[in-house]
Amino acid sequence: MLNDAQLSDHRERLEALRDELSAQLEAGRSAADTVVLDQTKLSRLSRMDALQQQNMAQSTMRNVTARLRLVHKALARIMSGDYGYCDACGNDIEPGRLDVQPEAPCCFACQSQQEYHPQS
């Protein structure tokens, strides 16, 4: 289990990560918007490139949004006193895992199980 200093450190890191991800989300919105194709100004290759860049931006936005959701959940868990416990098994999440990924909702064993055997 985490001591008060570690918990405070993780809260500060999560708040900074929340702010960083929120800024990324805001900055990426225009890149993920619908591509307006002006046939008179863009060649076919340019249109394809614009659509590919839009798809990549949308994928990045989905990833940032998902991670931001985990950060918000982790901050809520700190407030409720449940931070540091695995969502799946209820055991402590290893402190080293939280040092690397403070928003981690599961211990390494449960996360691995979910990734290798996802539920339908």
DOPA-794504 format. One line per field, with one value per residue: residue number from 1; residue in one letter; z negated, y, x negated of N, C-alpha, C, O, CB in turn. Coordinates in Angstrom, 2 decimals, decimal comma, always signed. Each point is the difference from the previous one (the first is absolute). Glycine has a CB too. Layout:
// DOPA-794504
i c(NUM/...)
aa c(a/...)
nup c(Z/...)
nnorth c(Y/...)
neast c(X/...)
caup c(Z/...)
canorth c(Y/...)
caeast c(X/...)
cup c(Z/...)
cnorth c(Y/...)
ceast c(X/...)
oup c(Z/...)
onorth c(Y/...)
oeast c(X/...)
cbup c(Z/...)
cbnorth c(Y/...)
cbeast c(X/...)
This chain:
// DOPA-794504
i c(1/2/3/4/5/6/7/8/9/10/11/12/13/14/15/16/17/18/19/20/21/22/23/24/25/26/27/28/29/30/31/32/33/34/35/36/37/38/39/40/41/42/43/44/45/46/47/48/49/50/51/52/53/54/55/56/57/58/59/60/61/62/63/64/65/66/67/68/69/70/71/72/73/74/75/76/77/78/79/80/81/82/83/84/85/86/87/88/89/90/91/92/93/94/95/96/97/98/99/100/101/102/103/104/105/106/107/108/109/110/111/112/113/114/115/116/117/118/119/120)
aa c(m/l/n/d/a/q/l/s/d/h/r/e/r/l/e/a/l/r/d/e/l/s/a/q/l/e/a/g/r/s/a/a/d/t/v/v/l/d/q/t/k/l/s/r/l/s/r/m/d/a/l/q/q/q/n/m/a/q/s/t/m/r/n/v/t/a/r/l/r/l/v/h/k/a/l/a/r/i/m/s/g/d/y/g/y/c/d/a/c/g/n/d/i/e/p/g/r/l/d/v/q/p/e/a/p/c/c/f/a/c/q/s/q/q/e/y/h/p/q/s)
nup c(+0,00/+1,78/-2,85/+0,16/+2,11/+2,04/-0,09/+0,83/+2,57/+1,19/-0,25/+1,74/+2,29/+0,36/+0,38/+2,35/+1,55/+0,01/+1,50/+2,28/+0,88/+0,23/+2,12/+1,83/+0,24/+1,11/+2,26/+1,32/+0,55/+2,67/+0,48/-0,16/+2,26/+1,88/+1,59/+0,76/+2,57/+0,84/+2,57/-0,10/-2,04/+0,73/+2,51/-0,43/-1,98/-1,67/-0,57/-1,19/-2,03/-1,19/-0,71/-1,55/-1,91/-0,78/-0,97/-1,93/-1,44/-0,70/-1,42/-1,89/-1,01/-1,01/-1,77/-1,46/-0,87/-1,46/-1,76/-1,00/-1,22/-1,80/-1,23/-1,08/-1,47/-1,57/-1,20/-1,11/-1,55/-1,59/-1,06/-1,10/-1,73/+3,21/+0,23/+0,50/+1,23/+2,82/+1,04/-0,63/-3,00/-1,67/+0,62/-0,96/+3,12/-0,69/-1,84/+2,95/+1,04/-1,24/+1,35/+2,84/-0,46/-2,57/+1,89/-1,29/-0,02/-0,82/-2,18/+2,55/-0,40/+1,29/+2,51/+0,92/-0,08/+2,01/+2,22/+0,24/-0,05/+1,89/-1,94/+3,05)
nnorth c(-1,18/+2,32/+0,62/+2,16/-0,04/-1,82/+1,83/+2,60/-1,35/-0,79/+2,96/+1,20/-2,13/+0,55/+3,13/-0,44/-1,96/+2,11/+2,09/-1,99/-0,83/+2,98/+0,69/-2,52/+0,94/+2,80/-1,01/-2,02/+2,17/+0,52/-3,07/-0,97/+2,29/-2,04/-0,14/+2,89/-2,29/+3,32/-2,42/+2,73/-1,30/-3,18/-1,04/-2,12/+0,69/+2,11/-2,09/-2,10/+2,11/+0,73/-3,02/-0,49/+2,46/-1,04/-2,78/+1,31/+1,79/-2,48/-1,55/+2,42/+0,18/-3,02/+0,48/+2,54/-1,42/-2,36/+1,91/+1,78/-2,60/-0,61/+2,93/-0,26/-2,74/+1,26/+2,37/-2,04/-1,66/+2,63/+0,36/-3,02/-0,11/-1,35/+1,30/-3,11/-2,00/-1,52/+1,87/-3,11/-0,39/+2,66/+0,04/+2,75/+0,99/-1,50/+2,87/-0,88/+0,60/+2,90/+0,72/-0,39/+1,31/+2,68/-1,59/-3,14/-0,22/-2,23/-0,47/+0,20/-2,08/+1,79/+0,97/-2,97/-0,66/+2,32/-0,89/-3,04/+0,32/+3,03/-1,10/-0,75)
neast c(-0,83/-1,31/-1,50/+2,13/-2,37/+1,59/+2,57/-1,55/-1,27/+2,79/+1,20/-2,32/+0,35/+3,08/-0,41/-2,09/+1,94/+2,39/-1,78/-0,93/+2,88/+1,09/-2,27/+0,68/+2,98/-0,69/-1,93/+2,17/+2,51/-1,49/-0,86/+3,13/+1,29/+1,27/-2,94/+1,71/-0,62/-0,82/+0,78/-1,88/-2,31/-0,45/-1,83/+2,16/-2,37/+1,70/+2,31/-2,04/-1,19/+2,84/+0,69/-2,74/+0,50/+2,92/-1,12/-2,11/+2,19/+1,85/-2,38/-0,63/+2,99/+0,02/-2,59/+1,10/+2,72/-1,47/-1,79/+2,46/+1,42/-2,55/-0,01/+2,96/-0,65/-2,45/+1,71/+2,21/-2,27/-1,02/+2,94/+0,23/-2,95/-0,40/-3,22/-1,03/+2,49/-0,88/+2,60/-0,66/-0,35/+1,20/-3,35/-0,90/+0,51/-2,98/-0,21/-0,85/+2,94/-0,03/-2,90/+1,40/+2,82/+0,44/+2,23/-0,91/+3,47/-2,39/-2,18/-1,74/+2,31/+2,22/-1,71/-0,51/+3,05/+0,73/-2,11/+0,91/+3,29/+1,26/+2,34/+0,91)
caup c(+0,00/+0,11/-1,15/+0,32/+0,91/+1,32/+0,48/+0,38/+1,22/+1,10/+0,29/+0,74/+1,34/+0,74/+0,34/+1,09/+1,18/+0,42/+0,68/+1,25/+0,93/+0,38/+0,98/+1,24/+0,55/+0,57/+1,15/+1,07/+0,51/+1,38/+0,90/+0,11/+0,61/+1,35/+1,05/+1,07/+1,22/+1,06/+1,20/+0,82/-0,62/-0,45/+0,92/-0,58/-1,00/-1,14/-0,70/-0,69/-1,12/-0,98/-0,65/-0,85/-1,17/-0,81/-0,66/-1,05/-1,06/-0,70/-0,81/-1,12/-0,89/-0,73/-1,00/-1,03/-0,73/-0,86/-1,10/-0,85/-0,78/-1,06/-0,94/-0,82/-0,91/-1,02/-0,93/-0,81/-0,92/-1,07/-0,88/-0,71/-0,79/+0,68/+0,91/-0,28/-0,04/+1,32/+0,29/+0,31/-1,08/-1,30/-0,65/+0,23/+1,25/-0,35/+0,02/+1,21/+1,12/-0,15/+0,30/+1,46/+0,55/-1,19/+0,26/+0,18/-0,82/-0,37/-0,21/+1,23/+0,32/+0,51/+1,27/+0,99/+0,24/+0,82/+1,34/+0,71/+0,03/-0,16/-0,06/+1,21)
canorth c(+1,18/+1,24/+0,89/+1,30/+0,74/-0,61/+0,31/+1,41/+0,07/-0,55/+0,94/+1,11/-0,49/-0,21/+1,31/+0,53/-0,81/+0,43/+1,28/-0,24/-0,71/+0,94/+0,91/-0,77/-0,19/+1,28/+0,30/-0,95/+0,05/+0,50/-0,99/-1,14/+0,44/-0,48/+0,60/+0,64/-0,26/+0,99/-0,67/+0,91/+0,32/-1,19/-1,13/-1,24/-0,43/+0,90/-0,36/-1,26/+0,32/+0,72/-0,98/-0,86/+0,79/+0,11/-1,29/-0,12/+0,95/-0,55/-1,12/+0,60/+0,60/-1,10/-0,48/+1,03/+0,03/-1,20/+0,16/+1,06/-0,63/-0,76/+0,97/+0,51/-1,09/-0,14/+1,13/-0,27/-1,08/+0,60/+0,70/-0,97/-0,89/-1,29/+0,04/-0,95/-1,35/-0,52/-0,04/-1,37/-0,98/+0,67/+0,03/+1,20/+0,15/+0,15/+1,41/+0,26/+0,16/+1,32/+1,01/+0,08/+0,31/+0,29/-0,17/-1,44/-0,45/-1,41/-0,51/-0,51/-1,34/+0,14/+0,72/-0,98/-0,93/+0,71/+0,22/-1,26/-0,72/+1,00/-0,52/+0,37)
caeast c(+0,83/-0,75/+0,06/+0,59/-0,88/+0,13/+1,34/-0,04/-0,81/+0,81/+1,07/-0,58/-0,35/+1,25/+0,55/-0,82/+0,32/+1,33/-0,14/-0,73/+0,89/+1,07/-0,59/-0,17/+1,33/+0,42/-0,85/+0,22/+1,38/+0,07/-0,60/+0,91/+1,25/+0,28/-0,81/+0,75/-0,74/+0,18/-0,51/-0,79/-1,27/-0,73/-0,12/+0,51/-0,96/+0,13/+1,24/-0,25/-0,88/+0,81/+0,88/-0,83/-0,36/+1,21/+0,19/-1,02/+0,36/+1,16/-0,48/-0,73/+1,01/+0,66/-0,96/-0,14/+1,26/+0,04/-0,96/+0,53/+1,06/-0,68/-0,57/+1,11/+0,40/-1,04/+0,14/+1,19/-0,35/-0,79/+0,93/+0,84/-0,85/-0,15/-1,14/-1,07/+0,56/+0,39/+1,44/+0,42/-0,17/+0,05/-1,31/-0,81/-0,74/-1,41/-0,42/-0,79/+0,93/+0,61/-1,02/-0,11/+1,32/+0,80/+1,43/+0,27/+1,13/-0,16/-1,35/-0,58/+0,55/+1,36/-0,08/-0,48/+1,12/+0,99/-0,53/-0,17/+1,27/+1,05/+1,37/+0,78)
cup c(+0,00/-1,29/+0,44/+0,98/+1,42/+0,61/+0,48/+1,30/+1,21/+0,37/+0,82/+1,43/+0,86/+0,41/+1,14/+1,30/+0,54/+0,79/+1,35/+1,04/+0,47/+1,05/+1,34/+0,71/+0,69/+1,26/+1,19/+0,64/+1,47/+0,99/+0,23/+0,64/+1,41/+1,00/+1,07/+1,26/+1,07/+1,25/+0,85/-0,57/-0,36/+1,09/-0,69/-1,11/-1,25/-0,81/-0,78/-1,23/-1,10/-0,75/-0,92/-1,28/-0,93/-0,76/-1,14/-1,17/-0,80/-0,90/-1,24/-1,01/-0,81/-1,12/-1,15/-0,86/-0,96/-1,18/-0,97/-0,89/-1,17/-1,06/-0,91/-1,00/-1,13/-1,02/-0,89/-1,03/-1,14/-1,00/-0,83/-0,89/+0,62/+0,94/-0,42/-0,11/+1,39/+0,14/+0,16/-1,21/-1,40/-0,75/+0,28/+1,40/-0,40/+0,10/+1,24/+1,22/-0,07/+0,24/+1,51/+0,63/-1,15/+0,20/+0,15/-0,92/-0,55/-0,28/+1,32/+0,41/+0,60/+1,35/+1,10/+0,36/+0,91/+1,42/+0,80/+0,13/-0,18/-0,02/+1,21/-0,33)
cnorth c(+1,25/+0,81/+1,38/+0,81/-0,55/+0,35/+1,45/+0,19/-0,50/+0,94/+1,17/-0,41/-0,22/+1,32/+0,63/-0,75/+0,38/+1,30/-0,16/-0,68/+0,90/+0,98/-0,70/-0,17/+1,27/+0,34/-0,91/+0,05/+0,44/-1,01/-1,18/+0,39/-0,56/+0,75/+0,57/-0,13/+1,02/-0,56/+0,92/+0,26/-1,22/-1,05/-1,24/-0,49/+0,86/-0,32/-1,28/+0,24/+0,70/-0,96/-0,93/+0,75/+0,17/-1,30/-0,20/+0,91/-0,52/-1,16/+0,51/+0,60/-1,08/-0,51/+0,99/+0,06/-1,18/+0,14/+1,08/-0,54/-0,80/+0,93/+0,56/-1,07/-0,15/+1,13/-0,19/-1,09/+0,51/+0,67/-0,98/-0,95/-1,37/-0,06/-1,01/-1,43/-0,38/-0,04/-1,44/-0,93/+0,62/+0,05/+1,32/-0,03/+0,30/+1,48/+0,35/+0,20/+1,37/+1,12/+0,23/+0,47/+0,28/-0,17/-1,47/-0,44/-1,41/-0,32/-0,61/-1,34/+0,11/+0,73/-0,94/-0,98/+0,64/+0,19/-1,29/-0,79/+1,00/-0,65/+0,49/+0,99)
ceast c(-0,88/+0,12/+0,52/-0,84/+0,10/+1,35/+0,08/-0,78/+0,81/+1,14/-0,53/-0,36/+1,24/+0,64/-0,78/+0,28/+1,37/-0,07/-0,68/+0,90/+1,14/-0,51/-0,21/+1,34/+0,48/-0,80/+0,30/+1,38/+0,06/-0,57/+0,93/+1,34/+0,13/-0,84/+0,91/-0,84/+0,37/-0,65/-0,89/-1,39/-0,83/-0,04/+0,53/-0,92/+0,09/+1,25/-0,19/-0,87/+0,79/+0,93/-0,79/-0,40/+1,20/+0,23/-1,00/+0,34/+1,19/-0,40/-0,74/+0,99/+0,72/-0,92/-0,15/+1,26/+0,10/-0,95/+0,48/+1,13/-0,60/-0,58/+1,10/+0,47/-1,02/+0,09/+1,24/-0,29/-0,88/+0,93/+0,83/-0,81/-0,22/-1,21/-1,07/+0,47/+0,51/+1,52/+0,51/-0,06/+0,03/-1,32/-0,70/-0,60/-1,44/-0,41/-0,83/+0,87/+0,66/-1,01/-0,10/+1,31/+0,96/+1,50/+0,41/+1,14/-0,16/-1,46/-0,50/+0,61/+1,39/+0,01/-0,46/+1,11/+1,04/-0,49/-0,10/+1,29/+1,13/+1,38/+0,77/+1,07)
oup c(-0,51/-0,64/+1,19/+0,88/+0,96/+1,19/+1,04/+0,87/+1,06/+1,17/+0,98/+0,95/+1,19/+1,10/+0,89/+1,06/+1,22/+1,05/+0,99/+1,16/+1,16/+0,95/+1,05/+1,22/+1,11/+0,99/+1,15/+1,01/+0,79/+1,12/+1,03/+0,27/+0,59/-0,05/+0,54/+0,06/+0,53/+0,12/+0,75/+0,74/-0,15/+0,66/-1,21/-1,05/-1,12/-1,23/-1,14/-1,06/-1,18/-1,21/-1,08/-1,08/-1,22/-1,20/-1,07/-1,15/-1,22/-1,11/-1,10/-1,20/-1,19/-1,11/-1,17/-1,22/-1,14/-1,13/-1,21/-1,16/-1,12/-1,19/-1,21/-1,16/-1,16/-1,20/-1,19/-1,12/-1,13/-1,21/-1,15/-0,79/-0,65/+0,65/-1,19/-0,18/+0,71/-0,88/-0,31/-0,31/-0,98/-1,04/+0,87/+0,46/-0,88/+1,00/+0,54/+0,87/+1,03/+0,42/+0,45/+0,91/-0,42/-0,97/+0,29/-1,21/-0,89/+0,47/+0,92/+1,18/+1,00/+0,89/+1,10/+1,17/+0,91/+0,94/+1,21/+0,89/-1,01/+0,68/+0,45/+0,89)
onorth c(-0,02/+0,05/+0,22/+0,66/+0,77/+0,31/+0,28/+0,76/+0,62/+0,15/+0,42/+0,75/+0,31/+0,12/+0,61/+0,61/+0,08/+0,13/+0,62/+0,41/-0,05/+0,33/+0,59/+0,11/-0,03/+0,45/+0,42/-0,65/-0,61/-0,11/-0,67/-0,87/-0,48/+1,23/-0,70/+0,50/-0,01/-0,02/-0,49/+0,41/+0,12/-0,29/+0,03/-0,45/-0,51/+0,04/-0,10/-0,59/-0,28/+0,12/-0,36/-0,57/-0,04/+0,03/-0,51/-0,39/+0,13/-0,13/-0,52/-0,14/+0,20/-0,25/-0,39/+0,13/+0,16/-0,36/-0,14/+0,40/+0,06/-0,31/+0,12/+0,31/-0,18/-0,23/+0,31/+0,06/-0,49/-0,15/+0,30/-0,76/-0,89/-1,02/-0,14/-0,92/+0,82/-0,49/-0,29/-0,69/-0,71/+0,64/+0,77/-1,05/+0,82/+0,65/+1,10/+0,82/+0,67/+1,10/+1,13/+0,82/-0,89/-0,10/-0,29/+0,20/-0,41/+0,67/-0,22/-0,22/-0,66/-0,36/+0,02/-0,33/-0,65/-0,10/+0,00/-0,84/-0,03/-0,99/+1,13/+0,41)
oeast c(-1,12/+1,05/+0,23/+0,55/+0,05/+0,09/+0,59/+0,42/-0,01/+0,32/+0,63/+0,23/+0,00/+0,53/+0,59/+0,08/+0,18/+0,63/+0,40/+0,02/+0,40/+0,71/+0,24/+0,08/+0,52/+0,57/-0,15/+0,24/+0,72/+0,49/-0,09/+0,83/-0,96/-0,12/+0,86/-1,12/+1,11/-1,23/-0,84/-0,90/-1,22/+1,00/+0,27/+0,47/-0,11/-0,02/+0,45/+0,24/-0,20/+0,17/+0,47/+0,03/-0,15/+0,31/+0,37/-0,15/+0,03/+0,51/+0,20/-0,19/+0,27/+0,46/-0,03/-0,09/+0,43/+0,36/-0,16/+0,11/+0,51/+0,04/-0,19/+0,28/+0,38/-0,15/-0,05/+0,50/+0,09/-0,17/+0,34/+0,57/-0,55/-0,22/-0,31/-0,79/+0,58/+0,70/+1,15/+0,97/+0,16/-0,10/+0,41/-0,45/-0,24/+0,31/+0,13/-0,31/+0,15/+0,38/-0,19/+0,00/+0,75/+0,74/+1,16/-0,05/+0,74/-0,92/+0,78/+0,27/+0,29/+0,77/+0,54/+0,17/+0,51/+0,80/+0,25/+0,13/+0,71/+0,25/-0,20/+0,74)
cbup c(-0,70/+3,12/-2,30/-3,13/-2,87/-1,89/-2,63/-3,31/-2,42/-1,92/-3,11/-3,10/-2,16/-2,35/-3,26/-2,71/-2,11/-3,05/-3,22/-2,46/-2,29/-3,24/-2,91/-2,23/-2,90/-3,29/-2,73/-2,14/-3,10/-1,99/-1,82/-2,29/-1,96/-0,62/-1,00/-1,64/-1,09/-1,76/-0,76/-0,01/-0,72/-3,01/+2,37/+3,25/+2,95/+2,50/+2,92/+3,23/+2,74/+2,64/+3,06/+3,12/+2,57/+2,84/+3,22/+2,88/+2,61/+3,01/+3,18/+2,71/+2,83/+3,19/+2,96/+2,72/+3,07/+3,13/+2,73/+2,91/+3,19/+2,85/+2,88/+3,07/+3,06/+2,87/+2,86/+3,05/+3,01/+2,78/+2,81/+2,67/-1,30/-0,81/+1,67/-0,95/-3,15/+0,96/+1,42/+2,62/+2,57/+0,94/-0,66/-2,92/+2,21/-0,18/-3,03/-1,83/-0,98/-2,05/-2,53/-0,95/+2,47/+0,32/+0,81/+1,83/+2,25/+0,93/-3,40/-1,74/-2,87/-3,25/-2,31/-2,08/-3,16/-2,98/-2,10/-1,71/+0,10/+0,46/-2,99/+0,07)
cbnorth c(-1,23/-0,03/-1,47/-0,67/-0,28/-2,19/-1,98/-0,11/-0,95/-2,48/-1,08/+0,19/-1,39/-2,25/-0,31/+0,03/-1,96/-1,26/+0,53/-0,60/-2,10/-0,55/+0,67/-1,32/-1,66/+0,33/+0,38/-0,75/+1,11/+2,45/+1,37/-0,12/+2,58/-1,84/-0,91/+1,13/-2,45/+1,99/-0,94/+0,64/+1,91/+0,77/+1,00/-0,15/-0,31/+1,73/+1,22/-0,67/+0,47/+1,95/+0,47/-0,64/+1,25/+1,60/-0,42/-0,19/+1,77/+0,83/-0,90/+0,62/+1,70/-0,39/-0,87/+1,20/+1,02/-1,04/-0,58/+1,33/-0,19/-1,49/+0,48/+1,19/-1,00/-0,92/+1,22/+0,61/-1,16/+0,52/+1,57/+0,91/+2,08/+0,78/+2,57/+2,74/-0,53/-0,86/+2,53/+1,06/-0,63/-1,35/-3,27/+1,22/+0,02/-3,00/-1,13/-2,16/-3,15/-2,08/-1,80/-2,65/-0,56/+1,66/+2,51/-0,59/+1,90/-1,26/-0,23/+1,42/-0,33/+0,40/+2,12/+0,55/-0,42/+1,26/+1,95/+0,79/-2,08/+2,69/-1,19/-2,63)
cbeast c(+2,95/-0,67/-2,17/+0,49/-1,61/-1,62/+0,36/-0,26/-2,10/-0,90/+0,53/-1,13/-2,03/-0,18/+0,17/-1,86/-1,60/+0,37/-0,50/-2,17/-0,97/+0,33/-1,37/-2,04/-0,01/+0,06/-1,62/-1,85/+0,05/-0,66/-2,16/-1,92/+0,91/+2,46/-2,76/+2,29/-1,22/+1,26/+2,90/+3,02/+2,29/-0,33/-2,28/+0,59/-1,40/-1,19/+0,91/-0,05/-1,76/-0,27/+1,06/-0,90/-1,59/+0,67/+0,50/-1,59/-0,90/+0,96/-0,39/-1,78/+0,03/+0,84/-1,18/-1,46/+0,66/+0,24/-1,73/-0,73/+0,95/-0,56/-1,63/+0,44/+0,78/-1,33/-1,08/+0,97/+0,08/-1,78/-0,24/+1,05/+1,36/+2,67/+0,79/-0,38/+0,06/-2,81/-1,35/-1,76/-1,50/+2,42/-0,58/-0,06/+2,28/-0,78/-0,11/-1,53/+0,27/+1,24/-1,08/-1,71/-1,19/-2,52/-1,19/-2,36/+0,68/+2,92/-0,32/-2,38/-1,65/+0,10/-1,04/-2,50/-0,91/+0,02/-1,51/-2,46/-1,78/-1,71/+0,15/-1,19)
